[in-house]
Amino acid sequence: MSFDADVIVVGGGLAGLSAGITANREGLSTLILERGEYSGAKNVSGGRMYVHALKSLVNLEEAPLEKPIVRETYEITCGEKRLTFSFYDPNTRNSYSVLRAKFDPWLAKKAEEEGVLVMYETLVHDAVRENQGITVRTSRGDLRAKLVIEADGVTAGVSRYLGLRSLSPDSLMLGVKEVIKPDSVPEEGEARVLVGYLNGLLGGGFMYVNKDTLSIGATVKVNSLQKERVLARDIVEDLRTKLGVEGEILEYSAHLIPYYGYTKLPPLTAPNLLVTGDAAGFLINDGFVIRGMDLAIGSGIVAGRAAKKILDLGDPSNTKIYEDMLQESFVMKDLKTASRAFQLMNNERLFKVYPELFCRVLSRMFTVEGERKTLMTVFQEEVKRDGLTLTQVVRDLTKVM
Ligand SMILES: Cc1cc2nc3c(=O)[nH]c(=O)nc-3n(C[C@H](O)[C@H](O)[C@H](O)COP(=O)(O)OP(=O)(O)OC[C@H]3O[C@@H](n4cnc5c(N)ncnc54)[C@H](O)[C@@H]3O)c2cc1C
């Protein structure tokens, strides 16, 4: 049986390119199959990347990042009332705003310069396990490898073609985003988390400051969209209006986001298959951070290294090595840490009750009308008004901790 490469990577996004670059550096012949005309053509992201994983792959100075995020802002709204708090650290260089339409082609070029073959406009439409390897059926014909690294994003085609899993709306969020060019943007990079802006939908909004543009968007549980019968396009338009942002809309995009959590991850391996990035359900949203990009890069790097170990040991079906290496990496450790916070997105109170509750409490505390009550009394009264108990509120809030 002849093989077209040691490793075939399906998908040329962050996970796929990181896996391809790493496998190639490990001395494996590597082929990346990407359905888009170029990497980044089909990729959407709200655009804040935590760069710790990227640093171990490339020289950060060369990467086309937008702005370092030095200001973190939380905005909770209810009607016209707004509670805002910001954390400013001018020296941090932990995360940057990015535009994937710029970033992914750059990383793909890097991979190609290092000798990885990236085949564009190559759609994988089926996969079968045969003769100690996997055959992927593509729009350009069949290709075979002893090992396939799946990096085809949230819809995880390869895993589905191999019968390993199906997709369910319970495990998906929808991300919608616009890139807007206003007359001016703040000089420094900022990330805003917007709570209470989505008319009770289960999800949150975001705004990132890029070099000359703003990325504005939202991530919403798919079953909440179905329940409330809201159109994705209307969410971001409504958000932009509420924020009072005006300017030319350069890009609009909508994309699914995996939402599994550590305890419910889909299969990460099968014989001859390693699953990475969104295809593996790697996403963290713990109320403070949304992370998919660093997990995609991190799992891609681990998969590239694991591929070398697996092939050196002579049994490409022994993919447990990848799972073991993942468990040792920040990817699984951080997913595990965030697992409690995953329940947050299913808690309607967080989106429908608490923004109003906090606004009412603050409104009363900042109003003087004669008889003054302590913060605790006001809080208790407002909690009771919502038909809740203090224990329930504390229990909800401790899930973020
Ligand atoms: C609106 C939105 C906001 C987000 N905000 C953030 C954020 O601020 N920070 C963060 O870290 N993460 C964020 N994420 C998540 C992040 O974008 C993803 O986790 C990350 O892009 C996953 O990378 P990936 O390489 O696994 O998948 P993708 O980036 O989806 O790449 C998959 C690649 O595979 C290709 N492909 C798919 N199917 C096939 C096929 N059958 N044949 C060939 N090629 C195929 C696609 O064209 C694509 O290039 C956001 C996501 C969305 C949608």
The ligand as a Gaussian input file, in Angstrom:
#p B3LYP/6-31G(d) Opt

LIG

0 1
 C      -17.581000      35.046000      16.048000
 C      -16.474000      34.279000      16.690000
 C      -15.686000      34.880000      17.649000
 C      -14.605000      34.204000      18.220000
 N      -13.804000      34.890000      19.096000
 C      -12.676000      34.305000      19.534000
 C      -11.737000      35.055000      20.290000
 O      -11.894000      36.257000      20.522000
 N      -10.635000      34.417000      20.752000
 C      -10.386000      33.092000      20.477000
 O       -9.350000      32.568000      20.899000
 N      -11.266000      32.361000      19.753000
 C      -12.388000      32.931000      19.260000
 N      -13.261000      32.220000      18.482000
 C      -12.996000      30.796000      18.251000
 C      -11.888000      30.585000      17.226000
 O      -12.154000      31.325000      16.057000
 C      -11.771000      29.094000      16.877000
 O      -11.690000      28.351000      18.066000
 C      -10.557000      28.797000      16.009000
 O      -10.657000      29.482000      14.792000
 C      -10.450000      27.283000      15.759000
 O       -9.426000      27.039000      14.827000
 P       -9.475000      25.709000      13.952000
 O       -8.240000      25.745000      13.134000
 O       -9.734000      24.535000      14.808000
 O      -10.763000      25.845000      13.030000
 P      -11.062000      26.892000      11.865000
 O      -10.404000      28.198000      12.143000
 O      -12.527000      26.857000      11.666000
 O      -10.343000      26.246000      10.596000
 C      -10.864000      25.102000       9.955000
 C      -10.315000      25.087000       8.547000
 O      -10.687000      23.864000       7.915000
 C      -11.169000      24.127000       6.619000
 N      -12.119000      23.053000       6.294000
 C      -13.297000      22.781000       6.903000
 N      -13.887000      21.706000       6.356000
 C      -13.069000      21.285000       5.364000
 C      -13.136000      20.217000       4.443000
 N      -14.169000      19.379000       4.440000
 N      -12.135000      20.060000       3.561000
 C      -11.054000      20.916000       3.575000
 N      -10.933000      21.951000       4.425000
 C      -11.925000      22.133000       5.327000
 C      -11.838000      25.510000       6.734000
 O      -11.930000      26.147000       5.474000
 C      -10.886000      26.209000       7.685000
 O       -9.830000      26.857000       7.010000
 C      -14.346000      32.866000      17.889000
 C      -15.147000      32.228000      16.944000
 C      -16.192000      32.926000      16.341000
 C      -17.038000      32.221000      15.309000

